[in-house]
């Protein structure tokens, strides 16, 4: 955890490219419309911030628990 919140577990290898079709991507966006995503890039890292509406906070924690270190 850092000052901003939990950190993503990067021990597993990530896919090189997105394998979602445009239709799958659209469906996922509709599914997660209660979330906002912000990506910040520097020369040494990429930081993804996921923001959930207050009433969806518990659901968001459950959804992304596998990506955080606690």
Wavefront OBJ file of the C-alpha trace (Angstrom):
o trace
v 0.000 0.000 0.000
v 1.269 3.479 -0.768
v -0.017 6.912 0.188
v -2.670 6.711 -2.539
v -3.957 3.238 -1.638
v -3.320 -0.457 -2.367
v -0.762 -1.416 -4.986
v -1.314 -3.848 -7.825
v 0.349 -7.248 -7.537
v 2.698 -7.454 -10.526
v 4.130 -10.897 -9.827
v 2.026 -12.515 -12.577
v 2.946 -11.896 -16.198
v 0.573 -9.574 -18.013
v -0.696 -10.137 -21.545
v 1.240 -8.279 -24.214
v -1.853 -6.870 -25.900
v -5.556 -6.664 -25.281
v -7.403 -9.625 -26.756
v -10.921 -8.202 -26.416
v -12.911 -7.641 -29.573
v -14.649 -4.295 -30.020
v -17.970 -5.912 -29.080
v -16.516 -7.496 -25.924
v -14.899 -4.191 -24.979
v -18.208 -2.330 -25.399
v -19.998 -4.893 -23.205
v -17.343 -4.586 -20.505
v -17.602 -0.801 -20.562
v -21.365 -1.041 -20.087
v -20.854 -3.516 -17.253
v -18.425 -1.223 -15.434
v -19.943 2.171 -16.172
v -20.009 2.867 -12.413
v -16.188 3.025 -12.490
v -13.865 5.765 -13.709
v -10.364 4.928 -14.911
v -7.360 7.240 -14.940
v -3.978 6.227 -16.381
v -0.818 8.150 -15.515
v 2.407 7.271 -17.341
v 6.005 8.162 -16.574
v 9.257 6.884 -18.041
v 9.461 4.201 -15.329
v 5.885 3.142 -14.561
v 2.221 3.195 -15.465
v -0.279 3.912 -12.716
v -3.935 2.953 -13.116
v -6.387 4.570 -10.727
v -9.878 3.079 -10.543
v -12.527 5.261 -8.928
v -15.899 3.876 -7.881
v -18.963 5.820 -6.891
v -19.370 5.903 -3.109
v -22.382 3.587 -3.140
v -20.392 1.012 -5.175
v -17.233 1.084 -3.036
v -17.702 -2.352 -1.450
v -18.443 -3.943 -4.817
v -15.361 -2.325 -6.339
v -13.138 -3.641 -3.518
v -14.526 -7.137 -4.079
v -14.069 -6.846 -7.843
v -10.426 -5.750 -7.671
v -9.233 -7.464 -4.475
v -7.105 -9.909 -6.450
v -5.078 -6.977 -7.858
v -4.112 -5.408 -4.545
v -1.461 -6.099 -1.965
v -2.623 -5.812 1.623
l 1 2 3 4 5 6 7 8 9 10 11 12 13 14 15 16 17 18 19 20 21 22 23 24 25 26 27 28 29 30 31 32 33 34 35 36 37 38 39 40 41 42 43 44 45 46 47 48 49 50 51 52 53 54 55 56 57 58 59 60 61 62 63 64 65 66 67 68 69 70
